[in-house]
């Protein structure tokens, strides 16, 4: 562990050195949009706010592919090595790409951006995970299929109020406890489908991609208005499929032969942690790019938040220190799930930079522009959201979709006009991107942050979860893909 900690320090020092590198060599940075600078081969490039650098080579996606393969095969074929070494593997692969960007491509901008996005990501997940870990919900009912359906439906609704991560961490433990005599992997899988992903499609709070769209200028209630019918159809279908699965589960509904008859009451311990949960959710809106009075860190003309992240980490610390100890004990709370997510996603955020840049470059190319439509945006955003982080995938495809219409995502009025239908098919395109980014995050364990945490919590209590490929082959492809195909046909293909 000491060696891993040293490696982690090296990783962040490398990222920091990227920033110092950019500061020390200002000739690598554009000054204004009208400026043109000469690069070594004598060619000129239009200036912007980004570095002058070559695009990544195709081989640079190999560390990302390698990390995905190891996430998929490690727990299955070399479990002991993977469980012990996944932090080292994830950080090492990320360092390879950071070194390549800083010293090979002379691009310090992308690693700094990736670090900022990772800190925002892990701060939110940590705050929600720890705050909700001190809230123990006791559902004293028989674990009948209809009861489970109600819990999943409630989770899908409140995911839009406290986010998919908050709803997942709040409900996964009581959901497991309720079904402890009959728990099967499908219970956890459908929880991931409904609560950790698709449920949060109606508000910017629900899922990070939608929040990024809100920050760019998409109105707050736009997603509720335009995503609702697709959300409702998907939720109803998946709840129906789950009900059929659960009815076939003939395990005992009760709490055991020696247990008292359930009172059908619902109790809550650790209610004080709702205060910290509310602070974490509320702090999401403290973005320095939206509110000028919020302090930020200026870097190359951009403003990065830090107050929000300090509040989230502080809330996590305080909520744990002041939590009801019986609630923590009843939840079997420990930090292993968030630790696993933290290390795995260091690797993902570090290694996915070339993949995102290559996809973005193609989408903005003349060839890519010709292929832009609400149909290609739906499937393109969706497929990549299942394997890349769905927030930057959303932004990349929204950027490409707007560019194809002659609009710019950096222009607030363009974004407002785009979301209001000011461009041909723009509402349909934005709806396709929004739904796909959130829905398809449920296709794999790494599609959305809560997925991995829910899986880890389930495994800690002894539930044998499917492997990475088992999840896709046994559940995502036969259950989710037909639903997503139906959504596409009804709301996009014939639109």
C-alpha positions, 0 to 999 in steps of 0.5 A: 500500500505504501508503494501505491501511495507513492505512485499516486503522489507521483501521478498528481505530481506529474499532472502538476508538472504539466501545469508548470510546464505550460506556465514555463513555456507560454509560447505553446499557448494561444492568446486570442481567437484571432491570433495565429501561431507558427508551429515547427513544421511551418504550418499555421493553426487558428488560435484558441484557448487550447494548446498547439499540439498534435492529436494523439496517435491511434496506439495511445488508446491501448492503455485504455483498452488494456484497463477495460480488459483487466477490469473485465477479466481480473476478478474472473481469472486472476482475482488475487492479483487484481484485488491486490494490484488494481490501484497500481495497474490503474495509476501506472496506465494513467501515468503512461498517457500523462507522460505521452501527452506532456512530453510527446504531444507537448499538451499539458492542457488535457491532463490538467482538464482530466485532473480537474474533472476527476476531482469534481467527480470523486468529490461528489461521489465521496460526499454522497457515499459517506453522507448516505452511509450514515443513514440507515433505512429499515424496511420491515416488510416481506420482500415480495416482488411488488414491494421491490418494484415500489422501492425501485420506482421510488429510487428512480424518482428521487434520483432526480432530486439527490442524484443517481449516486445519492439515491443509489447509496441511500437505498442499496443497503436497505434493498439488500437487507430486505431481500437478504433471504432471496437476494440474487444478482438480478436484484442488484443489476436492475437496481443499477439499471433503474436507480443508478442510471435511467432514473436520473434522466429528468433533472440536471441534478440527476446525472452529471451529463445533464448537469454539464448541459445545464452549466452550458445553458440548457434550461433547468426544466428542459430535461423534465419536459423533453425526456419524461416520456422516454424515461417513463416508458423505459422505467415501466418496461424495466419494472415490468421485466424485474417483476417477472424475474422476481415472481419466478424467485421462489425463495422465502419472502419472510425474514426467516422461521424464527423471525417475528411477523413484519410490522410493515413499518419503515424506520430511519436511523441517522437522520442528521446525515440528511443535513450533510446530504443536502449540503453536498447536493446543494453545493453542486450549483456552486460553479464559478463559471455560473456565479461570478462571486464563487472563487475559482482557480484561473488556468489558461483563461479558464476558471476551475472550481475548488470551493464546491469540492472543499465543501463536498469533502468537508461534508463527507468528513463531518458526516462520518465523524458525527454520524449515528454509530449504530446506523454506520454499523447497521449499514456495515459501512466501510470505505472500500467501495469508494476506494475502489472507485477512486483508483479505478477511475483515476485510470479511466480518466487518465487513459480515456483522454486519447479516445475522447480526443480522437472521437471528438476530432472525427465528429467535428471533421467534414466526414463526421459532420455529414453523418450528424443526425439525431439518430447517429447522435443517439447511438454514438453518444449511447455506445461511448457512454457505456465505456467512457465517462458519460459526462465528457461523451455528452459534451463532445457529441453536443459540441459536434451536433451544434457545430454541424448546425453552425452553433458553438457550445461556448456561446450561451445564446447559441446553447439556449437557441439550440435547446429551444429549437432555433436550429433544424432538428436541434431539440431532437438532437439534444434529446437524443444526446441527453437520453443516450448519455444517461440511459446507456451509462447502465450498459456496463459497470463503468458507464456511471460512477454509482454502478461500480460502488453498488457492485462493490457493496453487493460483493462485500455482503457476499452477493456473487455478481456477474463479471464485466462481460457477464453483466453485458451478455446476460443482462445489458444486451438481452434486456437493455438493448431491446428497450433502447432500440424501442426508445429510438424507434418511437422517439427518434427514428419515426420522429 
